[in-house]
Amino acid sequence: MSSEKETKSSYIIPNLDRALRVMELLADNPKGLTMSEISDALKIPKNSAFRITATMDHRGFLERDPLSKAYILTNKMTNISHSTLAEKSLVENAWPSMLQLRDETLETILFGTLVDTKGVVLEQAPAHHGFKFTVDIGTQFGLHTAAPGKAMLAHMSEREQDRFIQAMSFEKYTKNTITNADDFRTELAKAKIQGYGVDCDEEREGMRCVAAPVFNSKRQPIAAIWLTGPSSRIPIKNFPKLGQACIDAATEISKKLGA
C-alpha cells in the first residue's frame, strides 16, 4: 500500500498542488486572505504564494481587494464547477419555483447560468398561453441584451464585470440595443438597485424579459431565473411587479443553495 502511495505521489506537480490548496483555503475563507496569511496557513514560502496568487489573479480565478490586499475567489471557478458538475442540482432546486412563477405570470420561465463569457439556458417551463416564446435547452446567449445576463453581472465586482464587458461585441439588433460599454455599465448599476434586469425589445422587437439573480452560500450570483413573452403582454409599467415576482422566486432558489 505504501508503495502505491509513493508511486502516485511521484506524479504530483508541486506548484499545481499548492495552487489547488490555495483555492481550497480561500473557499473556506470567503472574506479573503492576504498573501502572507496564505503562506502561513499552507506553510509554503512567500515567493511561492506570490507566484501562485499572481498567476491565478491573471487568469481571473482570484481578485485582490485594493484596501485590505486580501485575495478572494472570483465567480469564474464557481461558473466552471456549476457548468460541469452542478447543473442538475441547480435545475432540481429551481424547478418548483419555476413552475410557481410560470403559474403566477402565465409566461415562459427560464433558468440559466454563465459559461465562460456567455449565458446558457439550463431549463424552461413553457407559458400557458397559446402564443409563447421557447428556446432549446443548452442555447447560449449574449449578455449585453439579455435580462439574465444583466441580473447576474450587476452583482459582480467591477473587475469581474470588466472581464465580461471586454468580451462583448455590442452587436446592434434593434433600436433599443445597448451598443457601448458605458451605457451597459449604467444598466448594470440600475439592475443592481432594482434587484432585477430587463430586456426591453433589445434583442428582438416585440419580445421582453425580466430576470433576477440566484445566489450561492457566498452571495455570488451563479444563475438567474427569468420570464419572457411578447411586449403586448409585458408592458413596461409591469416591470416592477414582474421583477419582484422574479426576485421572490430567485430568493427561494437561493435559500435552497445556502444563501
C-alpha positions as CSV (number, residue, x, y, z in Angstrom):
1,M,0.0,0.0,0.0
2,S,2.8,2.4,0.9
3,S,4.5,1.6,-2.4
4,E,1.3,2.5,-4.3
5,K,1.1,5.8,-2.4
6,E,4.7,6.6,-3.1
7,T,4.2,5.8,-6.8
8,K,1.2,8.2,-7.0
9,S,3.0,11.0,-5.1
10,S,5.8,10.9,-7.6
11,Y,3.5,12.2,-10.3
12,I,2.3,15.2,-8.2
13,I,3.2,18.6,-9.6
14,P,4.2,20.7,-6.6
15,N,3.1,24.1,-7.8
16,L,-0.2,22.8,-9.1
17,D,-0.8,21.0,-5.8
18,R,-0.1,24.3,-4.0
19,A,-2.5,26.2,-6.3
20,L,-5.3,23.8,-5.6
21,R,-4.6,24.1,-1.9
22,V,-4.8,27.9,-2.2
23,M,-8.2,27.5,-3.9
24,E,-9.4,25.2,-1.1
25,L,-8.2,27.6,1.6
26,L,-9.9,30.6,0.0
27,A,-13.1,28.6,-0.5
28,D,-13.1,28.2,3.3
29,N,-12.4,31.9,3.9
30,P,-14.8,33.8,1.6
31,K,-13.8,37.1,3.1
32,G,-10.3,36.6,1.7
33,L,-6.8,36.2,2.9
34,T,-3.6,38.2,2.3
35,M,-0.6,36.6,0.6
36,S,1.2,36.4,3.9
37,E,-1.8,34.7,5.5
38,I,-2.0,32.2,2.7
39,S,1.7,31.5,3.0
40,D,1.4,31.0,6.8
41,A,-1.7,28.8,6.6
42,L,-0.3,26.5,4.0
43,K,3.3,26.6,5.3
44,I,4.7,27.5,1.9
45,P,7.3,30.1,1.0
46,K,6.1,33.6,0.5
47,N,7.6,33.8,-3.0
48,S,5.7,30.6,-4.0
49,A,2.5,32.1,-2.6
50,F,3.2,35.3,-4.6
51,R,3.7,33.5,-7.9
52,I,0.6,31.3,-7.4
53,T,-1.7,34.2,-6.4
54,A,-0.3,36.4,-9.2
55,T,-0.9,33.6,-11.8
56,M,-4.5,32.9,-10.5
57,D,-5.2,36.6,-10.4
58,H,-4.0,37.0,-14.0
59,R,-6.2,34.1,-15.1
60,G,-9.3,35.6,-13.4
61,F,-9.7,33.0,-10.6
62,L,-8.7,35.4,-7.9
63,E,-9.2,39.1,-7.3
64,R,-7.4,41.3,-4.7
65,D,-9.2,43.9,-2.5
66,P,-7.3,47.2,-3.1
67,L,-7.7,48.2,0.6
68,S,-7.2,45.0,2.6
69,K,-4.9,43.4,0.0
70,A,-6.8,40.1,0.6
71,Y,-7.3,37.7,-2.2
72,I,-10.8,36.1,-2.8
73,L,-12.1,33.6,-5.2
74,T,-13.9,35.1,-8.2
75,N,-17.1,33.8,-9.8
76,K,-15.0,32.0,-12.5
77,M,-14.4,28.8,-10.6
78,T,-18.0,28.8,-9.5
79,N,-19.2,29.0,-13.1
80,I,-16.9,26.2,-14.2
81,S,-17.9,24.0,-11.4
82,H,-21.6,24.6,-12.0
83,S,-21.4,24.1,-15.7
84,T,-19.7,20.7,-15.3
85,L,-20.9,19.3,-12.0
86,A,-23.9,21.1,-10.6
87,E,-26.3,21.8,-13.5
88,K,-28.6,19.0,-12.4
89,S,-28.6,20.2,-8.8
90,L,-29.3,23.8,-9.8
91,V,-32.2,22.8,-12.0
92,E,-33.7,20.5,-9.4
93,N,-33.6,23.3,-6.8
94,A,-35.0,25.8,-9.3
95,W,-37.8,23.7,-10.9
96,P,-40.5,24.1,-8.2
97,S,-40.0,27.9,-8.2
98,M,-40.0,28.0,-12.0
99,L,-43.4,26.3,-12.1
100,Q,-44.8,28.6,-9.4
101,L,-43.6,31.7,-11.3
102,R,-45.0,30.3,-14.5
103,D,-48.4,29.7,-13.0
104,E,-48.3,33.2,-11.4
105,T,-47.4,35.1,-14.5
106,L,-48.6,32.6,-17.2
107,E,-45.4,33.4,-19.2
108,T,-42.5,31.1,-20.2
109,I,-40.0,30.8,-17.3
110,L,-36.3,30.1,-18.0
111,F,-33.4,29.2,-15.8
112,G,-29.8,29.6,-16.8
113,T,-26.2,30.3,-15.8
114,L,-22.9,31.7,-17.2
115,V,-20.4,29.6,-19.1
116,D,-17.2,31.5,-19.9
117,T,-18.5,34.8,-21.3
118,K,-21.9,33.6,-22.5
119,G,-25.2,32.7,-20.9
120,V,-26.7,29.2,-21.3
121,V,-30.3,28.1,-20.8
122,L,-30.5,25.1,-18.4
123,E,-34.3,24.6,-18.2
124,Q,-37.6,26.2,-19.1
125,A,-41.3,26.0,-18.2
126,P,-43.3,26.9,-21.3
127,A,-46.1,29.5,-20.9
128,H,-49.7,28.7,-20.5
129,H,-50.6,31.0,-23.4
130,G,-51.2,29.6,-26.9
131,F,-48.6,32.0,-28.3
132,K,-45.3,31.7,-26.4
133,F,-41.6,32.1,-26.7
134,T,-39.5,29.0,-26.1
135,V,-35.8,28.1,-26.7
136,D,-33.8,24.9,-26.8
137,I,-32.1,23.8,-23.6
138,G,-28.4,24.4,-23.9
139,T,-28.9,27.5,-26.1
140,Q,-26.2,30.1,-25.5
141,F,-27.0,33.8,-25.5
142,G,-25.0,37.0,-25.5
143,L,-25.1,39.2,-22.4
144,H,-25.4,42.8,-23.5
145,T,-29.1,42.4,-24.4
146,A,-30.1,39.6,-22.0
147,A,-32.1,40.3,-18.9
148,P,-30.5,37.3,-17.0
149,G,-27.0,38.5,-18.1
150,K,-27.6,41.9,-16.6
151,A,-29.2,40.4,-13.5
152,M,-26.1,38.3,-12.8
153,L,-23.4,40.7,-13.8
154,A,-25.0,43.5,-11.8
155,H,-24.0,41.7,-8.6
156,M,-20.4,41.0,-9.5
157,S,-17.3,43.1,-8.7
158,E,-16.3,45.8,-11.2
159,R,-13.3,43.7,-12.2
160,E,-15.5,40.7,-13.0
161,Q,-17.9,42.9,-14.9
162,D,-15.0,44.2,-16.9
163,R,-13.9,40.7,-17.9
164,F,-17.4,40.1,-19.4
165,I,-17.7,43.5,-20.9
166,Q,-14.4,43.2,-22.7
167,A,-15.7,40.1,-24.5
168,M,-18.8,41.8,-25.7
169,S,-19.2,42.9,-29.3
170,F,-22.3,45.0,-28.6
171,E,-23.9,44.0,-31.8
172,K,-27.0,46.1,-32.6
173,Y,-30.2,44.1,-33.1
174,T,-32.9,46.7,-32.6
175,K,-33.2,50.4,-31.9
176,N,-33.2,49.6,-28.1
177,T,-30.0,47.5,-28.1
178,I,-27.2,48.8,-25.8
179,T,-24.2,49.3,-28.1
180,N,-21.4,50.5,-25.8
181,A,-19.7,49.6,-22.5
182,D,-20.6,52.9,-20.7
183,D,-24.3,52.5,-21.3
184,F,-24.1,48.9,-20.3
185,R,-22.4,49.7,-17.0
186,T,-25.2,52.2,-16.3
187,E,-27.7,49.5,-17.0
188,L,-25.9,47.2,-14.6
189,A,-26.0,49.8,-11.8
190,K,-29.7,50.2,-12.4
191,A,-30.3,46.5,-12.3
192,K,-28.4,46.2,-9.0
193,I,-30.6,48.8,-7.4
194,Q,-33.8,47.3,-8.7
195,G,-32.8,43.8,-8.0
196,Y,-33.7,42.6,-11.5
197,G,-32.6,43.1,-15.1
198,V,-34.7,43.6,-18.2
199,D,-34.6,43.1,-21.9
200,C,-37.0,45.7,-23.4
201,D,-37.1,44.8,-27.1
202,E,-33.3,44.8,-27.2
203,E,-32.6,41.6,-28.9
204,R,-35.8,41.2,-30.8
205,E,-38.6,43.6,-31.5
206,G,-41.8,42.6,-29.6
207,M,-40.0,40.4,-27.1
208,R,-39.3,41.3,-23.5
209,C,-37.7,39.6,-20.5
210,V,-37.4,40.2,-16.8
211,A,-34.8,38.4,-14.7
212,A,-33.5,38.1,-11.1
213,P,-30.2,36.6,-9.9
214,V,-29.8,33.4,-7.9
215,F,-27.0,33.4,-5.3
216,N,-25.0,30.7,-3.6
217,S,-23.9,30.5,0.0
218,K,-21.1,33.0,-0.6
219,R,-23.6,35.5,-2.1
220,Q,-22.1,35.1,-5.5
221,P,-24.6,35.3,-8.5
222,I,-24.4,31.8,-10.0
223,A,-27.6,31.7,-12.1
224,A,-30.8,33.6,-13.0
225,I,-34.5,32.9,-13.3
226,W,-36.4,34.9,-15.9
227,L,-39.7,35.3,-17.7
228,T,-40.1,36.1,-21.4
229,G,-43.1,37.0,-23.5
230,P,-44.4,39.4,-26.1
231,S,-44.3,43.1,-25.4
232,S,-48.1,43.2,-25.7
233,R,-48.4,41.1,-22.6
234,I,-45.4,42.6,-20.7
235,P,-45.8,46.4,-20.8
236,I,-43.0,48.5,-19.2
237,K,-45.3,49.6,-16.4
238,N,-45.5,45.9,-15.2
239,F,-41.7,45.6,-15.0
240,P,-41.6,46.3,-11.2
241,K,-44.3,43.8,-10.4
242,L,-42.8,41.1,-12.6
243,G,-39.4,42.0,-11.3
244,Q,-40.5,41.4,-7.7
245,A,-42.1,38.1,-8.7
246,C,-38.7,37.0,-10.2
247,I,-36.9,38.2,-7.1
248,D,-39.2,36.2,-4.9
249,A,-38.6,33.1,-7.0
250,A,-34.8,33.6,-7.1
251,T,-34.8,34.1,-3.3
252,E,-36.4,30.8,-2.8
253,I,-33.9,29.0,-5.0
254,S,-31.0,30.9,-3.4
255,K,-32.2,29.7,0.0
256,K,-32.0,26.1,-1.2
257,L,-28.5,26.7,-2.3
258,G,-27.5,28.0,1.1
259,A,-27.7,31.8,0.5
